[in-house]
């Protein structure tokens, strides 16, 4: 009887283990299915954009729409490139993005280190005030910012597109979270060796903050690249027009050529997609190490 009971117990345990394993497999399959469906849903507009950019005008305007082009017109990209001064737009945008990224890294690392590791009167209150500015809609400060830029005689000049974005409260918060998590022993050792705050920041903190810095740089680059409303307000010359503003003007001028619009949109977002794939690992590592989760 005891052997029979032991055998039944073993079979029950085996059946239970199989049910648990089957449940885990089903949950994983369901999770991957949801992720695949979400990825397809997110990628569908981009796929439609790329396919439309390779169609003839009649196919792009066809009703009902067609999925695949009858003939693949890769020359649409050359036509779209020649239809507007996109070369100048890209040069302007890369220059603006480079300056903004350098400015954000410089200002945010100093501010984040001060809030995280320097003890001064009113530090927490000042940091809360900094964070509170994130709740102010950009539209409410457009007019004051425009008046400042006008009084500085920066209209239609690069400083109007660079200086206002060379500091980021969110990036200060991101780096401060990481700097606060570093062991105090590192700073004590640096102090014993006679290192000041700038030397500690440069020699100890920044080499450990490559991930968060990559995230900060990517956020700054994306913000500068996608900027549209502010350049529209402070610029009127195409000589310093960034890519998003140039694309919007191109859309208004060539609204009857959807295949060219899609081609222009495709090579406009291509650098962003390439940058994300190159910096994806550092970006995710930066968010994880700073205590933020997506």
For each residue, the residues with C-beta under 8 A, 3 or more apart:
1: 4 5
2: 5 6
3: 6 7
4: 1 7 8
5: 1 2 8 9
6: 2 3 9 10
7: 3 4 10 11
8: 4 5 11 12
9: 5 6 12 13
10: 6 7 13 14
11: 7 8 14 15
12: 8 9 15 16
13: 9 10 16 17
14: 10 11 17 18
15: 11 12 18 19
16: 12 13 19 20
17: 13 14 20 21
18: 14 15 21 22
19: 15 16 22 23
20: 16 17 23 24
21: 17 18 24 25
22: 18 19 25 26
23: 19 20 26 27
24: 20 21 27 28
25: 21 22 28 29
26: 22 23 29 30
27: 23 24 30 31
28: 24 25 31 32
29: 25 26 32 33
30: 26 27 33 34
31: 27 28 34 35
32: 28 29 35 36
33: 29 30 36 37
34: 30 31 37 38
35: 31 32 38 39
36: 32 33 39 40
37: 33 34 40 41
38: 34 35 41 42
39: 35 36 42 43
40: 36 37 43 44
41: 37 38 44
42: 38 39 45 46
43: 39 40 46 47
44: 40 41 47 48
45: 42 48 49
46: 42 43 49 50
47: 43 44 50 51
48: 44 45 51 52
49: 45 46 52 53 262 265 266
50: 46 47 53 54 262 266
51: 47 48 54 55 67 68 69
52: 48 49 55 60 258 259 262
53: 49 50 76 77 80 259 260 262 263 265 266
54: 50 51 69 72 73 74 76 259
55: 51 52 59 60 66 69 70 73 76 259
56: 59 60 69 70 71 73 259
57: 60 61 257 258 259
58: 61 62
59: 55 56 62 66 69 70 259
60: 52 55 56 57 258 259 262
61: 57 58 258
62: 58 59 65 66
63:
64:
65: 62
66: 55 59 62 69 70
67: 51
68: 51
69: 51 54 55 56 59 66 72 73
70: 55 56 59 66
71: 56
72: 54 69
73: 54 55 56 69 76 259
74: 54 77
75: 78 79
76: 53 54 55 73 79 80 259 260 262 263
77: 53 74 80 81 263 266 267
78: 75 81 82
79: 75 76 82 83 260 263
80: 53 76 77 83 84 86 250 260 261 263 264 267
81: 77 78 84 86 87 264 267
82: 78 79
83: 79 80 250 254 257 260 264
84: 80 81 89 246 249 250 253 264
85: 88 89 238 246
86: 80 81 89 90 243 246 264 267
87: 81 90 91
88: 85 91 92 238 239 241
89: 84 85 86 92 93 241 242 243 245 246 247
90: 86 87 93 94 243
91: 87 88 94 95
92: 88 89 95 96 239 240 241 242 243
93: 89 90 96 97 224 225 242 243 244
94: 90 91 97 98
95: 91 92 98 99 158
96: 92 93 99 100 158 161 162 224 242
97: 93 94 100 101 220 221 224 225
98: 94 95 101 102
99: 95 96 102 103 158 162 166
100: 96 97 103 104 162 165 166 220 221 223 224
101: 97 98 104 105 217 220 221 224
102: 98 99 105 106
103: 99 100 106 107 162 163 165 166 167
104: 100 101 107 108 165 166 167 168 171 216 217 220
105: 101 102 108 109 213 216 217 220
106: 102 103 109 110 166
107: 103 104 110 111 166 167 168
108: 104 105 111 112 167 168 171 172 174 175 216
109: 105 106 112 113 175 201 206 209 213
110: 106 107 113 114 201
111: 107 108 114 115 167 172 176
112: 108 109 115 116 171 172 173 174 175 176 178 179
113: 109 110 116 117 118 175 179 197 201 205
114: 110 111 117 118 120 123
115: 111 112 118 123 126 127 172 176
116: 112 113 175 176 179 180
117: 113 114 179 180 187 197 200
118: 113 114 115 123 197
119: 123
120: 114 123
121:
122: 125 126
123: 114 115 118 119 120 126 127
124: 127 128
125: 122 128 129
126: 115 122 123 129 130
127: 115 123 124 130 131 176
128: 124 125 131 132
129: 125 126 132 133
130: 126 127 133 169 172 173
131: 127 128 134 169 173
132: 128 129 135 136
133: 129 130 136 169
134: 131 169 170
135: 132
136: 132 133 140 141
137: 140 141
138: 141 142 229
139: 142
140: 136 137
141: 136 137 138 144 145
142: 138 139 145 146 229 230 233
143: 146 147
144: 141 147 148
145: 141 142 148 149 164 230
146: 142 143 149 150 233 234
147: 143 144 150 151
148: 144 145 151 152
149: 145 146 152 154 155 160 164 234
150: 146 147 153 154 155
151: 147 148
152: 148 149 159
153: 150 157
154: 149 150 157 159 160 163 234
155: 149 150 160 234 235 236
156: 160 234 235 236 237 240
157: 153 154 160 240
158: 95 96 99 161 162 240
159: 152 154 162 163
160: 149 154 155 156 157 163 164 234 235
161: 96 158 164 165 227 230 231 234 235 240 242
162: 96 99 100 103 158 159 165 166
163: 103 154 159 160 166
164: 145 149 160 161 230
165: 100 103 104 161 162 168 220 223 224 227
166: 99 100 103 104 106 107 162 163
167: 103 104 107 108 111 172
168: 104 107 108 165 171 172 216 219 220 223
169: 130 131 133 134 172 173
170: 134 173 174 219
171: 104 108 112 168 174 175 216 219 220
172: 108 111 112 115 130 167 168 169 175 176
173: 112 130 131 169 170 176 177
174: 108 112 170 171 177 178 212 215 216 286 290 292
175: 108 109 112 113 116 171 172 178 179 209 212 213 216 290
176: 111 112 115 116 127 172 173 179 180
177: 173 174 180 181 290 291 292
178: 112 174 175 181 182 209 212 286 289 290 291
179: 112 113 116 117 175 176 182 205 209
180: 116 117 176 177
181: 177 178 289 291
182: 178 179 186 187 205 208
183: 186
184: 187 188
185: 188 189
186: 182 183 189 190 204
187: 117 182 184 190 191 200 204
188: 184 185 191 192
189: 185 186 192 193
190: 186 187 193 195 199 200 203 204
191: 187 188 194 195 200
192: 188 189
193: 189 190
194: 191
195: 190 191 199 200 203 204
196: 199 200
197: 113 117 118 200 201
198: 201 202
199: 190 195 196 202 203
200: 117 187 190 191 195 196 197 203 204 205
201: 109 110 113 197 198 204 205 206
202: 198 199 205 206
203: 190 195 199 200 206 207
204: 186 187 190 195 200 201 207 208
205: 113 179 182 200 201 202 208 209
206: 109 201 202 203 209 213
207: 203 204 210
208: 182 204 205
209: 109 175 178 179 205 206 212 213
210: 207 213 214 282
211: 214 215 282 285 286 288 289 290
212: 174 175 178 209 215 216 286 289 290
213: 105 109 175 206 209 210 216 217 286
214: 210 211 217 218 279 282 283 285 286
215: 174 211 212 218 219 282 283 286 287 290
216: 104 105 108 168 171 174 175 212 213 219 220 286
217: 101 104 105 213 214 220 221 279
218: 214 215 221 222 275 276 279 283
219: 168 170 171 215 216 222 223
220: 97 100 101 104 105 165 168 171 216 217 223 224
221: 97 100 101 217 218 224 225 275
222: 218 219 225 226 272
223: 100 165 168 219 220 226 227
224: 93 96 97 100 101 165 220 221 227 242
225: 93 97 221 222 242 243 244 271 272
226: 222 223 244
227: 161 165 223 224 230 231 242 244
228: 231 232 244 245 248
229: 138 142 232 233
230: 142 145 161 164 227 233 234
231: 161 227 228 234 235 241 242 244 245
232: 228 229 235 245 248
233: 142 146 229 230
234: 146 149 154 155 156 160 161 230 231
235: 155 156 160 161 231 232 240 241 245
236: 155 156
237: 156 240 241
238: 85 88 241 246 249
239: 88 92
240: 92 156 157 158 161 235 237
241: 88 89 92 231 235 237 238 245 246 249
242: 89 92 93 96 161 224 225 227 231 245 246
243: 86 89 90 92 93 225 246 247 268
244: 93 225 226 227 228 231 247 248 268
245: 89 228 231 232 235 241 242 248 249
246: 84 85 86 89 238 241 242 243 249 250
247: 89 243 244 250 251 264 265 268
248: 228 232 244 245 251 252
249: 84 238 241 245 246 252 253
250: 80 83 84 246 247 253 254 261 264
251: 247 248 254 255 261 264
252: 248 249 255
253: 84 249 250
254: 83 250 251 257 260 261
255: 251 252 261
256:
257: 57 83 254 260 261
258: 52 57 60 61 261 262
259: 52 53 54 55 56 57 59 60 73 76 262 263
260: 53 76 79 80 83 254 257 263 264
261: 80 250 251 254 255 257 258 264 265
262: 49 50 52 53 60 76 258 259 265 266
263: 53 76 77 79 80 259 260 266 267
264: 80 81 83 84 86 247 250 251 260 261 267 268
265: 49 53 247 261 262 268 269
266: 49 50 53 77 262 263 269 270
267: 77 80 81 86 263 264 270
268: 243 244 247 264 265
269: 265 266 272 273
270: 266 267 273 274
271: 225 274 275
272: 222 225 269 275 276
273: 269 270 276 277
274: 270 271 277 278
275: 218 221 271 272 278 279
276: 218 272 273 279 280 283
277: 273 274 280
278: 274 275
279: 214 217 218 275 276 282 283
280: 276 277 283 284
281: 284 285
282: 210 211 214 215 279 285 286
283: 214 215 218 276 279 280 286 287
284: 280 281 287 288
285: 211 214 281 282 288 289
286: 174 178 211 212 213 214 215 216 282 283 289 290
287: 215 283 284 290 292 293 294
288: 211 284 285 292 293
289: 178 181 211 212 285 286
290: 174 175 177 178 211 212 215 286 287
291: 177 178 181
292: 174 177 287 288
293: 287 288
294: 287
